[in-house]
């Protein structure tokens, strides 16, 4: 589906009737993270590449079988996909058992939180949420749950959603907006930087909420967690 280069984007507060579309956009955005972490993320973790190469070389020396060089990397790729999928689905279950399972109750009944949707021609095409963390983070709002329908990306939807959170923080007197992301897609980080966010830290080996942190999971699922902040 082609979309025009300039869209008439309206960002408004979540309504109960939006829920099915909001859940679909959220789900599709999370499912994209499986490939992102399993494959695109691999080149960002030289320690994992070194470990996989060392195991392959060791098995080749022991077995003297050339097929190990081809077979083992294929197994590694499959295992990275398997554990990425398991962790992301665990994250989804956790989200559905907390905020995303009761959007109205979690976001819309507190003055310190809200969830917005981006609407184009009457269709919900993106979501974003804000949650106050004043006690823990000195007057900050956390930007979270941002996701945009694939068909409407690169048309300013993400920017409009992010700007809404910044406006919310300024209106309510918060000192900053913070967010964290494990995405490796360059466009995600470019968006946050265009909005004025600065990366203030990276956690390697971040424990994604919902993960089991088993031995094999720690080997085959490793992500960088980027910490961003914007002073309001």
N, C-alpha and C positions, 0 to 999 in steps of 0.2 A: 504493500500500500504506500503510495507516494503522498507526501504532505507538503503543503506550501512552505516556502522558506520563512515566511512571517506568519505566525499564528496569533489569533485573538485568544489569549490565555487569560482565564479568570481563576484566581485562587480564592477559595472560600472554605469555611469550616465544614467539617465532616457532618453528614446527615445519615440517619439510620438507613435510608434507601440506598446509600452509596456502598453499603457493606459488601455485597457480593463482588462488585468490581474492585473495591479496595483490596479485598482478600486475594483476588486473582492477580492483581498487579504485584502485591507483596510476595506471593508464592512464586511467580515467574521470575522476579528479581532474585530471589534466593536460589532458585534452581540454576541460574546463570553462574552463581558463585562456585558451583561444583566444578565446572570446567576451568573456571578462572584459577581456583586454588590448585587443582590437580595438575594442570598442564602449564598455563601461563606462569604460575607461581614458581615452578620448578627452577627456572633459571635465576630466580632471586635468592636461592638457597644453595650456595656452593658447598656448604657442609653436607647437605643431603646428597648432592651429586658426587662428592668425594666418597661418601659412605657407600653409595650404590656401586661406584666404580671399583672400590676396594673389594667389596663382596664378590663382584663379578670376576675380578682378576684372581682373587683367592680360590674361588671355585674352579676356575679354568686351570690354575696350577695344580690343584688336587685331582681334578677329573681328567685333564688333558683332552677335553671335548670342546671342539670349536662351536658346537651348537649352543653352549652356555652363553657365549658372547651375544647371541641373538635372542635366545629364549629368556634369559634373566631380565634384561631391560624391558621386555614386553610384559613380564610378570610384575615388575616394579610399577610400570605405567597403570596396569590394571588395579594393583593394590592402592595406588594413590587415588585413582578414581573411586574405588570402593570406600575408602576411609573418608574421602572428602564428602561423598554422598551421605555417609552415615552421620558425620558431624553436622552437616548442613540440615539434614532432616531432624537431628536432635535439637538444633537451634530453633527450627520451625516449631517443633512440639513445645519447646520452652516458651516461645513467643505466644503461641496460641493459648497456653495455660496462664499467661499473665495479661499483658496489655492488649495484644491483638485479638484475643478471644473475647474481650469486652471493651471495645473501643469507646463506646459511649460512657461507660462507667469509669474507665481509667483516664481518658484524656479530656472528656468534655464536661466533667463536673467539678473540675478543680481550676482555680484561677491561675495556677502555675503550670498548666499543661494544656496542650491542644493538638489536634490532628487536622490538617488541611488537605484538600484535594485540589488538583489542577484540572480545570474543565476547558475543553475545546469543542465548540459547537454542540454543547449539551452532553458531551461524553467525558467521563472521568478518565484522565490519562496519566495521572501521577499522584503521589502521596508524599507527605512529610509530617513528622511530629516533633513536638518540643516538650521537654519535661524539665521542670525546675530542680536544680540541685544546689539550692542556696546554702543549706547548712554544710554540705560536704565540700563544695567547691567555691565558696566565697562569692555567691551571687551570680552563678552561671546558669545558663540554659543549655541543655543537651539537645542537639539536633540529631534525630534518629529516624529510622524506618523510611528513609528517602528511597523512592523507586519510581521509575517512569516507564510507561509502556514503550516497548522497543520501537514501535512504529512512529512515535512522536519525539524521539530523541534528537538532539542537535537542532532543536527549534526553540530553545529558550525556556522549556518547561522546567528543567532542573534549576535554572537560575531564578525563575519566578518563585519556585517553592523555597529555595534557600533564602531568598530575600525576605520572604514572608516571616521566616523564623527570626531573622535579624531584626526586622521591624517589631516583632512581638517582644523580643528581649529589650529593645530600646524603649518601647511604650511602657513596659512593666518595670523599668528601672534596674535591669540586670546589667552587670558590668561586662559580661562576655558571653559568647556562644562557643561551646566546645562540641567536638564530635570525634568518633573513632571509626576507622574503617580498615578492613582486611582486604579490600579490593586491590587487584594488581592492574586493572584496566587503566591506562593512562588518562582517559577522558574523565574518569571519576575525580582524580586528583587535580586535573586542570580546572574542573568546575569549581571545586572548593577554593582554589587559589584565585580564580576570577572573582569569586564572592568576597575575597579579602582575607581568607583564612591563612594561617601560617602553620606549617608542620613543626611541632615543638618536641617531638620524640617518636621513636619507633621501638616497639617491643617485639623482639624476635622469639618465636616459639610461644606465641600468645595462646592461652587456653580459652578457646571459643566457648561461650555459654552453651550448655547442652552436650558438650563433648565428654567422653568417658575417661580420657587421659590414660588409656591402656598403653602398654609397652609398644605394641605394633602401631597404634594410632599416633603416638608421638614420633615414630619413625616415618610414617607415610603421610601424615598430615601435619605440616608445619606452615604457619602463616606469619607475616609481619602485620602488626597492628599499628597503624599510623594515628598519631594523636594531633588533632588540629585545634586551633583556638583563634577566635576573632574578638578583639576588644571592641566593645560597643561605645 
